[in-house]
Amino acid sequence: MSDIIRIPMFTDAYYAREYNLIYKSEYVYRVRGATHNPSSPHRIQVWDNTDRKNTQPGEWNAHTGRKNGTGAYIDPRGYDTDHETSVLMSAESSVITNTGTNTGTRASGQVYAEGSLSIGDRVQLVLPDGSESVVYVLTAVPMRDPILVSEW
């Protein structure tokens, strides 16, 4: 078995309140393997799905352009799920600040982690209170950013 990569997470009160984004990774990552936007910095995100109830299971969803499944909630990508949270990875735009700094600097808000992540890596989220999540596997999704799937 491969080593588990520990990912420090933080809470951003604005994003939590406005978008139900509970945690974001402290660092952005270069992702190796089959991934959408491979040259962009990627950040791990934990989303609260409980405010996005699937109110029309099996019905056409004009927002996503497909039929809703039978899951209790709709995740941030528009798919039905029975999970109260979704752990996703999202490409971010490279940042150029008004001081001329670019991605990778503390001022940009996008500091790269020391190493990169690869499809198939096993990761564990370290939450702000020091508790740890279950182990996830970084999983490729065709033509989309990778997701993290629980190993258990």
PyRosetta script that sets phi, psi and omega in degrees:
from pyrosetta import init, pose_from_sequence

init()
pose = pose_from_sequence("MSDIIRIPMFTDAYYAREYNLIYKSEYVYRVRGATHNPSSPHRIQVWDNTDRKNTQPGEWNAHTGRKNGTGAYIDPRGYDTDHETSVLMSAESSVITNTGTNTGTRASGQVYAEGSLSIGDRVQLVLPDGSESVVYVLTAVPMRDPILVSEW")
pose.set_psi(1, 144.9)
pose.set_omega(1, -179.9)
pose.set_phi(2, -78.7)
pose.set_psi(2, 162.0)
pose.set_omega(2, 177.1)
pose.set_phi(3, -65.6)
pose.set_psi(3, 156.0)
pose.set_omega(3, 176.9)
pose.set_phi(4, -95.6)
pose.set_psi(4, 128.9)
pose.set_omega(4, 178.7)
pose.set_phi(5, -92.8)
pose.set_psi(5, 124.0)
pose.set_omega(5, -179.0)
pose.set_phi(6, -90.6)
pose.set_psi(6, 128.4)
pose.set_omega(6, -175.5)
pose.set_phi(7, -113.5)
pose.set_psi(7, 111.4)
pose.set_omega(7, 177.3)
pose.set_phi(8, -71.5)
pose.set_psi(8, 135.1)
pose.set_omega(8, -177.7)
pose.set_phi(9, -116.7)
pose.set_psi(9, 157.8)
pose.set_omega(9, 174.0)
pose.set_phi(10, -140.2)
pose.set_psi(10, 165.1)
pose.set_omega(10, 177.8)
pose.set_phi(11, -106.2)
pose.set_psi(11, 134.8)
pose.set_omega(11, 174.4)
pose.set_phi(12, -113.0)
pose.set_psi(12, 109.4)
pose.set_omega(12, -172.5)
pose.set_phi(13, -57.2)
pose.set_psi(13, -40.0)
pose.set_omega(13, -179.3)
pose.set_phi(14, -62.5)
pose.set_psi(14, -50.3)
pose.set_omega(14, -179.0)
pose.set_phi(15, -66.0)
pose.set_psi(15, -34.2)
pose.set_omega(15, 177.8)
pose.set_phi(16, -64.7)
pose.set_psi(16, -45.1)
pose.set_omega(16, -177.9)
pose.set_phi(17, -70.9)
pose.set_psi(17, -45.5)
pose.set_omega(17, -172.8)
pose.set_phi(18, -84.1)
pose.set_psi(18, -31.6)
pose.set_omega(18, -171.7)
pose.set_phi(19, -125.6)
pose.set_psi(19, -0.5)
pose.set_omega(19, -175.7)
pose.set_phi(20, 63.0)
pose.set_psi(20, 29.9)
pose.set_omega(20, 175.4)
pose.set_phi(21, -91.5)
pose.set_psi(21, 103.7)
pose.set_omega(21, -170.8)
pose.set_phi(22, -72.8)
pose.set_psi(22, -49.7)
pose.set_omega(22, -177.4)
pose.set_phi(23, -136.0)
pose.set_psi(23, 151.2)
pose.set_omega(23, 172.7)
pose.set_phi(24, -130.8)
pose.set_psi(24, 149.9)
pose.set_omega(24, 177.5)
pose.set_phi(25, -68.9)
pose.set_psi(25, 142.9)
pose.set_omega(25, -179.3)
pose.set_phi(26, -63.1)
pose.set_psi(26, -33.1)
pose.set_omega(26, -178.2)
pose.set_phi(27, -115.7)
pose.set_psi(27, 160.8)
pose.set_omega(27, 168.9)
pose.set_phi(28, -98.9)
pose.set_psi(28, 158.9)
pose.set_omega(28, -172.8)
pose.set_phi(29, -129.6)
pose.set_psi(29, 146.1)
pose.set_omega(29, 165.3)
pose.set_phi(30, -83.0)
pose.set_psi(30, 131.2)
pose.set_omega(30, -176.9)
pose.set_phi(31, -111.9)
pose.set_psi(31, 127.1)
pose.set_omega(31, 179.9)
pose.set_phi(32, -105.3)
pose.set_psi(32, 143.6)
pose.set_omega(32, -179.6)
pose.set_phi(33, 112.2)
pose.set_psi(33, -170.4)
pose.set_omega(33, -176.8)
pose.set_phi(34, -70.2)
pose.set_psi(34, 100.4)
pose.set_omega(34, 179.5)
pose.set_phi(35, -145.3)
pose.set_psi(35, 150.8)
pose.set_omega(35, 175.4)
pose.set_phi(36, -75.3)
pose.set_psi(36, 142.4)
pose.set_omega(36, 179.4)
pose.set_phi(37, 55.8)
pose.set_psi(37, 56.2)
pose.set_omega(37, -174.4)
pose.set_phi(38, -64.7)
pose.set_psi(38, -22.1)
pose.set_omega(38, -178.4)
pose.set_phi(39, -89.4)
pose.set_psi(39, -5.4)
pose.set_omega(39, -179.4)
pose.set_phi(40, -88.7)
pose.set_psi(40, 151.4)
pose.set_omega(40, 171.8)
pose.set_phi(41, -69.5)
pose.set_psi(41, 140.1)
pose.set_omega(41, -178.9)
pose.set_phi(42, -115.3)
pose.set_psi(42, 141.8)
pose.set_omega(42, 178.7)
pose.set_phi(43, -124.6)
pose.set_psi(43, 139.3)
pose.set_omega(43, 175.7)
pose.set_phi(44, -83.0)
pose.set_psi(44, 137.4)
pose.set_omega(44, -177.2)
pose.set_phi(45, -134.1)
pose.set_psi(45, 141.6)
pose.set_omega(45, 174.9)
pose.set_phi(46, -115.0)
pose.set_psi(46, 118.8)
pose.set_omega(46, -175.4)
pose.set_phi(47, -107.0)
pose.set_psi(47, 142.9)
pose.set_omega(47, 173.0)
pose.set_phi(48, -89.6)
pose.set_psi(48, 118.2)
pose.set_omega(48, -178.6)
pose.set_phi(49, -91.1)
pose.set_psi(49, -7.9)
pose.set_omega(49, -169.2)
pose.set_phi(50, -65.9)
pose.set_psi(50, -20.7)
pose.set_omega(50, 176.4)
pose.set_phi(51, -87.1)
pose.set_psi(51, -3.6)
pose.set_omega(51, 178.2)
pose.set_phi(52, -114.1)
pose.set_psi(52, 72.4)
pose.set_omega(52, -178.9)
pose.set_phi(53, -72.4)
pose.set_psi(53, 144.5)
pose.set_omega(53, 175.8)
pose.set_phi(54, -83.2)
pose.set_psi(54, 90.8)
pose.set_omega(54, -174.3)
pose.set_phi(55, -84.4)
pose.set_psi(55, -10.5)
pose.set_omega(55, -178.9)
pose.set_phi(56, -135.4)
pose.set_psi(56, 65.9)
pose.set_omega(56, 179.9)
pose.set_phi(57, -58.1)
pose.set_psi(57, 135.3)
pose.set_omega(57, 177.6)
pose.set_phi(58, 79.1)
pose.set_psi(58, -1.9)
pose.set_omega(58, -178.8)
pose.set_phi(59, -95.7)
pose.set_psi(59, 156.7)
pose.set_omega(59, 176.9)
pose.set_phi(60, -65.6)
pose.set_psi(60, 132.6)
pose.set_omega(60, 179.6)
pose.set_phi(61, -109.1)
pose.set_psi(61, 109.2)
pose.set_omega(61, -177.1)
pose.set_phi(62, -63.7)
pose.set_psi(62, -29.9)
pose.set_omega(62, -179.2)
pose.set_phi(63, -68.2)
pose.set_psi(63, -43.3)
pose.set_omega(63, -176.4)
pose.set_phi(64, -95.0)
pose.set_psi(64, -16.7)
pose.set_omega(64, -179.3)
pose.set_phi(65, 75.2)
pose.set_psi(65, 25.4)
pose.set_omega(65, 178.0)
pose.set_phi(66, -152.0)
pose.set_psi(66, 169.9)
pose.set_omega(66, 178.5)
pose.set_phi(67, -73.6)
pose.set_psi(67, 138.6)
pose.set_omega(67, 172.9)
pose.set_phi(68, -68.3)
pose.set_psi(68, 144.0)
pose.set_omega(68, 173.0)
pose.set_phi(69, -83.0)
pose.set_psi(69, -160.3)
pose.set_omega(69, -175.8)
pose.set_phi(70, -102.1)
pose.set_psi(70, 3.1)
pose.set_omega(70, 179.8)
pose.set_phi(71, -62.5)
pose.set_psi(71, 156.9)
pose.set_omega(71, -177.1)
pose.set_phi(72, -71.3)
pose.set_psi(72, -26.2)
pose.set_omega(72, -174.9)
pose.set_phi(73, -129.0)
pose.set_psi(73, 166.6)
pose.set_omega(73, 172.5)
pose.set_phi(74, -113.0)
pose.set_psi(74, 125.7)
pose.set_omega(74, -178.5)
pose.set_phi(75, -80.0)
pose.set_psi(75, 173.0)
pose.set_omega(75, -177.2)
pose.set_phi(76, -61.3)
pose.set_psi(76, -20.6)
pose.set_omega(76, 178.4)
pose.set_phi(77, -86.7)
pose.set_psi(77, -6.3)
pose.set_omega(77, 179.0)
pose.set_phi(78, 95.1)
pose.set_psi(78, 9.9)
pose.set_omega(78, 179.1)
pose.set_phi(79, -97.8)
pose.set_psi(79, 148.0)
pose.set_omega(79, 177.5)
pose.set_phi(80, -74.6)
pose.set_psi(80, 149.5)
pose.set_omega(80, 179.8)
pose.set_phi(81, -155.7)
pose.set_psi(81, 155.1)
pose.set_omega(81, 172.3)
pose.set_phi(82, -99.1)
pose.set_psi(82, -0.3)
pose.set_omega(82, -179.2)
pose.set_phi(83, -85.5)
pose.set_psi(83, 136.8)
pose.set_omega(83, 179.2)
pose.set_phi(84, -72.4)
pose.set_psi(84, -21.4)
pose.set_omega(84, 176.9)
pose.set_phi(85, -129.4)
pose.set_psi(85, 155.4)
pose.set_omega(85, 173.4)
pose.set_phi(86, -124.9)
pose.set_psi(86, 136.3)
pose.set_omega(86, 177.4)
pose.set_phi(87, -110.2)
pose.set_psi(87, 111.2)
pose.set_omega(87, -174.6)
pose.set_phi(88, -124.4)
pose.set_psi(88, 168.7)
pose.set_omega(88, 173.7)
pose.set_phi(89, -124.9)
pose.set_psi(89, 134.7)
pose.set_omega(89, -175.5)
pose.set_phi(90, -131.1)
pose.set_psi(90, 135.1)
pose.set_omega(90, 173.8)
pose.set_phi(91, -71.3)
pose.set_psi(91, 140.6)
pose.set_omega(91, 176.1)
pose.set_phi(92, -114.9)
pose.set_psi(92, 152.6)
pose.set_omega(92, 173.9)
pose.set_phi(93, -66.1)
pose.set_psi(93, 147.2)
pose.set_omega(93, 172.5)
pose.set_phi(94, -66.7)
pose.set_psi(94, 145.4)
pose.set_omega(94, -173.5)
pose.set_phi(95, -107.1)
pose.set_psi(95, 134.3)
pose.set_omega(95, 167.1)
pose.set_phi(96, -124.7)
pose.set_psi(96, 116.8)
pose.set_omega(96, -175.6)
pose.set_phi(97, -87.5)
pose.set_psi(97, 174.3)
pose.set_omega(97, 179.3)
pose.set_phi(98, -69.9)
pose.set_psi(98, -9.5)
pose.set_omega(98, 175.4)
pose.set_phi(99, -97.7)
pose.set_psi(99, 6.0)
pose.set_omega(99, 176.9)
pose.set_phi(100, 85.2)
pose.set_psi(100, 3.3)
pose.set_omega(100, 179.5)
pose.set_phi(101, -79.1)
pose.set_psi(101, 155.9)
pose.set_omega(101, -175.3)
pose.set_phi(102, -120.1)
pose.set_psi(102, 176.2)
pose.set_omega(102, 176.6)
pose.set_phi(103, -50.1)
pose.set_psi(103, 139.4)
pose.set_omega(103, 179.2)
pose.set_phi(104, 106.0)
pose.set_psi(104, -7.5)
pose.set_omega(104, 178.3)
pose.set_phi(105, -107.5)
pose.set_psi(105, 153.6)
pose.set_omega(105, 179.7)
pose.set_phi(106, -58.2)
pose.set_psi(106, -38.9)
pose.set_omega(106, -178.1)
pose.set_phi(107, -64.2)
pose.set_psi(107, -27.9)
pose.set_omega(107, -177.9)
pose.set_phi(108, -78.1)
pose.set_psi(108, -17.1)
pose.set_omega(108, -175.3)
pose.set_phi(109, 81.2)
pose.set_psi(109, 1.2)
pose.set_omega(109, -179.3)
pose.set_phi(110, -125.5)
pose.set_psi(110, 86.6)
pose.set_omega(110, 177.8)
pose.set_phi(111, -98.3)
pose.set_psi(111, 125.1)
pose.set_omega(111, 180.0)
pose.set_phi(112, -71.4)
pose.set_psi(112, 140.7)
pose.set_omega(112, 171.4)
pose.set_phi(113, -67.0)
pose.set_psi(113, 158.8)
pose.set_omega(113, -178.3)
pose.set_phi(114, -60.2)
pose.set_psi(114, -40.6)
pose.set_omega(114, -179.1)
pose.set_phi(115, -111.0)
pose.set_psi(115, 173.3)
pose.set_omega(115, 176.8)
pose.set_phi(116, -100.0)
pose.set_psi(116, 170.6)
pose.set_omega(116, 173.7)
pose.set_phi(117, -112.2)
pose.set_psi(117, 148.1)
pose.set_omega(117, 178.4)
pose.set_phi(118, -125.5)
pose.set_psi(118, 150.1)
pose.set_omega(118, 175.4)
pose.set_phi(119, -55.2)
pose.set_psi(119, 132.5)
pose.set_omega(119, -178.1)
pose.set_phi(120, 98.1)
pose.set_psi(120, -12.6)
pose.set_omega(120, 177.6)
pose.set_phi(121, -64.2)
pose.set_psi(121, 146.8)
pose.set_omega(121, 176.1)
pose.set_phi(122, -98.7)
pose.set_psi(122, 125.7)
pose.set_omega(122, -177.8)
pose.set_phi(123, -128.3)
pose.set_psi(123, 153.1)
pose.set_omega(123, 176.2)
pose.set_phi(124, -132.4)
pose.set_psi(124, 129.9)
pose.set_omega(124, -178.3)
pose.set_phi(125, -84.4)
pose.set_psi(125, 134.2)
pose.set_omega(125, 175.9)
pose.set_phi(126, -106.4)
pose.set_psi(126, 110.1)
pose.set_omega(126, -174.6)
pose.set_phi(127, -77.4)
pose.set_psi(127, 162.9)
pose.set_omega(127, -176.2)
pose.set_phi(128, -55.8)
pose.set_psi(128, -28.9)
pose.set_omega(128, 179.6)
pose.set_phi(129, -84.1)
pose.set_psi(129, 2.9)
pose.set_omega(129, 178.7)
pose.set_phi(130, 92.5)
pose.set_psi(130, -10.3)
pose.set_omega(130, 178.2)
pose.set_phi(131, -71.9)
pose.set_psi(131, 160.7)
pose.set_omega(131, -176.5)
pose.set_phi(132, -119.5)
pose.set_psi(132, 146.1)
pose.set_omega(132, 178.1)
pose.set_phi(133, -80.5)
pose.set_psi(133, 178.4)
pose.set_omega(133, 168.1)
pose.set_phi(134, -66.2)
pose.set_psi(134, 172.0)
pose.set_omega(134, 177.7)
pose.set_phi(135, -86.3)
pose.set_psi(135, 134.3)
pose.set_omega(135, 178.2)
pose.set_phi(136, -114.2)
pose.set_psi(136, 156.0)
pose.set_omega(136, 174.3)
pose.set_phi(137, -112.9)
pose.set_psi(137, 126.2)
pose.set_omega(137, 177.5)
pose.set_phi(138, -69.5)
pose.set_psi(138, 118.9)
pose.set_omega(138, -169.5)
pose.set_phi(139, -123.0)
pose.set_psi(139, 133.2)
pose.set_omega(139, 178.8)
pose.set_phi(140, -74.7)
pose.set_psi(140, 144.3)
pose.set_omega(140, 173.2)
pose.set_phi(141, -127.1)
pose.set_psi(141, 121.0)
pose.set_omega(141, -176.1)
pose.set_phi(142, -52.7)
pose.set_psi(142, 129.3)
pose.set_omega(142, 177.0)
pose.set_phi(143, 61.2)
pose.set_psi(143, 22.0)
pose.set_omega(143, 178.5)
pose.set_phi(144, -141.2)
pose.set_psi(144, 170.2)
pose.set_omega(144, 174.1)
pose.set_phi(145, -69.1)
pose.set_psi(145, 154.9)
pose.set_omega(145, 179.9)
pose.set_phi(146, -64.9)
pose.set_psi(146, 160.9)
pose.set_omega(146, 173.2)
pose.set_phi(147, -123.2)
pose.set_psi(147, 166.6)
pose.set_omega(147, 175.8)
pose.set_phi(148, -110.3)
pose.set_psi(148, 123.4)
pose.set_omega(148, -177.5)
pose.set_phi(149, -109.8)
pose.set_psi(149, 130.6)
pose.set_omega(149, -179.4)
pose.set_phi(150, -58.7)
pose.set_psi(150, 134.6)
pose.set_omega(150, 180.0)
pose.set_phi(151, -74.4)
pose.set_psi(151, -20.3)
pose.set_omega(151, -173.8)
pose.set_phi(152, -94.0)
pose.dump_pdb("model.pdb")
